[in-house]
Amino acid sequence: MKNATQHQMFKEIEEKKIFEQSQAYAFEYLDNIFDRNVYPTEAALANLPKFEEDFPEHSTAPYKILEQLHRYGSPATNATMGGRYFGFVNGSALPIGLAAKTLASFWDQCPAMHVLSPIGSQLESVVEKWLIHLFNLPKESCAGFVSGTSMANLSSLAAARCRILKNNNWDISKKGLYNAPKIRIVTGQHAHSTILKSIGMLGLGQDNIEWVEVDEQGRIIPELMPELDKNTLLILQAGNVNSGSFDDFKTICKKANKANAWVHIDSAFGLWAAAAGPLKYLTEGIELADSWAVDGHKTLNTPYDCGIVLCKDKEAMVEALHMTGSYIIRSEQRDGMLYTPEMSRRARIIELWAIIKYLGKTGIDNLILTMHQRAKQFGEEIGQLKGFQVENDIVFNQVLVRCENDRITETVLANIQKDRVCWLGGAVWHHKKVIRVSVCSWATTEKDISLSVDSFKRALDKSISES
Ligand SMILES: *Cc1c(COP(=O)(O)O)cnc(C)c1O
């Protein structure tokens, strides 16, 4: 006997009407995604309180739920799927990724263990090999598929902590950090805040960081590095979150390798430069590190959420993240949870696999290079406008723009955001306010850049006329 609700749900599966409805909405959403306002309109935002309902006592018809989502939800999204969202370092999603994810949604797999998802496990081991090949990392490296670089950084630093202490005959999992030998942490002044968060979460203490001074692009100055030793955890960066600059890995890693220090590279969006011929020079020497954290959902344009942790020291990685239990079924094949903090997680590998297979080496090269060229175009067009100045070397996908003073920069940024032709945020760069452009979408065309630069110009004109 099925109860009434079960009966209803079996019917939904059988009839598929709700899936057709959601697909129709999705297609409608995509139909104007490249032309619509990038940030939601005031009217769309004003509708958000419609979701402020009391906890539902009774069931709502599925078609009504989807209708509400589409009517009030779709217009209240940022058009990150289009080509003029330059906020944060926020990628778009490639069509094949969305399509593969849609199919995978119906599978609803959890690749914690091989027995839990043979296909998820299979694809994870294939993509692990592909990525090691693509980035030219040490053959023995392993990969964990996590939610983003925040988790990838945390996992890497956990592995480093485990290894450094183990080399001191200290089992971190059992003994904890009380009375443990001290781990030195060395990183650049521009380390991403998720690095600081990880150091805090791992009990290593942010006050213990030995900060290294950076140059005007935000790169560690190698000559100013302290002496390293075998108890040092050195954290470098491929892609400064503001300027997009890369540390000098070759010089720094050679030093670190000699001292037997652990090197981690936070390469959330920058590691992909290793896959783009003319930009490969930026990542020279990355293979000399011990661990790397990278996102799929930024530069590669996988759907959210997709992060990857790569680690040369598989033993330390597994030891730092493993768990046990009488119900755990270890297999001969890959058990994904050995390389991630989570046990259950969605099989994000499906989209990642589909996108890599779709693009191939040449497609990835092309994707990354085009983003770089659009960023250059942005810099060139904005540089020709009176009243704007580009503040960084555009080596990758990031452009930092400034007006005459902080006050004007802030007003202009607010005007651009209100204009909604594009969307981007601000930052502080060497004590000055800047507008931060991150070109991170496969869909950004030359025209998108020009339209956005026009919006910059209008915003400046408006700020002058109003002041
Ligand atoms: C985005 C970013 C992170 C955090 O990655 P999430 O995927 O948002 O968790 C870490 N480091 C750098 C350099 C980043 O750009």
The ligand as a Gaussian input file, in Angstrom:
#p B3LYP/6-31G(d) Opt

LIG

0 1
 C       37.854000      32.210000      -5.066000
 C       39.140000      32.004000      -4.393000
 C       39.223000      31.192000      -3.258000
 C       38.012000      30.555000      -2.628000
 O       37.446000      29.637000      -3.524000
 P       35.916000      29.147000      -3.376000
 O       35.726000      28.303000      -4.583000
 O       35.092000      30.402000      -3.406000
 O       35.771000      28.412000      -2.113000
 C       40.484000      31.001000      -2.707000
 N       41.580000      31.576000      -3.222000
 C       41.527000      32.379000      -4.305000
 C       42.794000      32.977000      -4.845000
 C       40.302000      32.618000      -4.934000
 O       40.250000      33.390000      -6.010000

